Amino acid sequence: MRVSVAASLLCLGLTCCLAKETEHVLTINGDAEFEKAVKDSNFLVAEFYAPWCGHCKTLAPEYEKAAKTLKDNKSSAVLAKIDATEEANKALASKYGVQGFPTLKIFRNGMIDSPAEYGGPRDAPGIVAYVEKASGPPSKEIKTAAEVEEHKQKDPAVIGVFQSDADKAFKAYELAAGGMWSDYDFAHTFDASLVEEAKSAPALIIVKTYDEPVVIYDGEFKHDSIVEFIEEKTAPVLVKMDQAPKNKKALSRIFADNSKPKILAMIPESNKKVEDFRKVLTKITKERKESFNVLWADPKTSPQVPKYFGLEDSDLPAIAIHEGTNDGKYFFKNAAVKKVEKWLDDFQAGKVPKFIKSEETPKDNSGPVSVVTANTFEEIVFGGKDVLIEFYAPWCGHCKSLAPIYDQLGEKYKDNDSVVIAKMDATANDVPSSKFSVSGFPTIAWVDGKGGDVSVYSGDRSLEDLTTFVKLKSKYRDGAEAAETAEEPAKDEL
């Protein structure tokens, strides 16, 4: 954290651990500053950012405008930012599961360990509106029978019944609501007679239109137990891929779990047998929960799902299985209800062939950069030569910037019989090898021609640095043997 000369003098050589406020957004650096900022605030939004991130740069002026407006409105909400690339903040970013930028977390009532996800807009007016609503009470007090009935129309509706606002059970409920308010509708009353399902206070009831319509909590009123109960009992048995509150949490849990394959059923709601499919999928969800996570989607409202798998309308209804550990894909196109379970039996018996998505092999592949497809991957990448391969996406700005430099690199090595400069569109082809992990674009990797060992390049993307890297990794230096004592250039984190 940078401090002024005056601030440095005031610190008198001691570690200065007060967060710095630049304009209206609070800049936090390090655990001590973070802990103090959260504990001093009733409501704090923390943005984890990276200085080089384009989305973060776009958000920055809007975030600053929103912070100013909130202060002008006398709001107690605080907007803060944390540079997740700074060494002092990397542990914080890891603790809160920051995997992309910007990531925004909401901290209520000084609770460091119970943040909620920020799910609002990224423009100044939208941020202000979202924060002003979110910074209010996480649970609405209801005082009449009519209000209770109105709240029950939420799907799902969470209702707490307590003796008073000083009740310890209410405090635990309120704390749970503070971390879950963005995904659920919370209400509470101090009049047990208004909620017919409640025999006495304290009580916690979930009302919904799916699966079990009314669920009553019978556990101890502790924060973690309440959260676990609500997440478990609001999640549908069969989870649909949409943005409905009842599905959002379950979807996050399922997509974070790569320990077992996912079944993704793409069944149009207009299909005459949609209810029959729903029944068999629900049965599979219950009976094979140790083997699969099950999801279903309506391709009409979620067209991105069949598109991801490269499926056409003529393939529907379809069942796909996706293995997260190796990106394996398996399809049952034009699925028949009565054959779904048999197809799953065949999959588990290893009888269903894996699908590999691949572009057509180029008729002319004589350019300086060899084009690799899934079908030619083994032949080119593991063909016995040293290979530098770029995995790219056509829409990626960084990939477009790299393209002319990478072509120049290819020109340098086009007459070298031992080195191949290659590229692969990773959006149009599956990567048919577990040796590669393509989690962002561009990803550049070196394949040793002798042993097939793979190493990821993480240096600068200049022609000079890429050339130096290839020279030092290769057995040959523009046709001459490389010095065995040469050291690989230092790599910078991109």
Salt bridges, closest charged atoms under 4 A:
GLU21 OE2 - LYS71 NZ 2.37
GLU35 OE2 - LYS39 NZ 3.02
ASP40 OD2 - LYS36 NZ 2.69
GLU62 OE2 - LYS65 NZ 3.69
GLU64 OE2 - HIS24 ND1 2.72
ASP72 OD2 - LYS68 NZ 2.89
GLU87 OE1 - LYS90 NZ 3.42
ASP113 OD1 - LYS95 NZ 3.25
GLU117 OE2 - LYS105 NZ 2.36
GLU149 OE2 - LYS152 NZ 3.67
ASP183 OD1 - LYS248 NZ 3.85
ASP183 OD2 - LYS249 NZ 3.84
GLU197 OE2 - LYS152 NZ 2.93
GLU220 OE2 - LYS222 NZ 3.75
ASP224 OD1 - HIS223 ND1 2.80
GLU231 OE2 - LYS249 NZ 3.56
GLU232 OE2 - LYS233 NZ 3.79
GLU269 OE2 - LYS240 NZ 3.55
GLU269 OE1 - ARG278 NH2 3.42
GLU275 OE2 - ARG278 NH2 2.72
GLU287 OE1 - LYS283 NZ 3.12
ASP327 OD1 - HIS322 NE2 2.67
ASP327 OD2 - LYS329 NZ 3.10
GLU341 OE1 - LYS283 NZ 2.99
ASP345 OD1 - ARG288 NH2 3.02
ASP346 OD1 - LYS342 NZ 2.98
ASP386 OD1 - LYS475 NZ 3.58
GLU411 OE1 - LYS414 NZ 3.03
ASP430 OD1 - LYS329 NZ 2.98
ASP478 OD2 - LYS471 NZ 3.88
GLU488 OE2 - LYS491 NZ 2.54
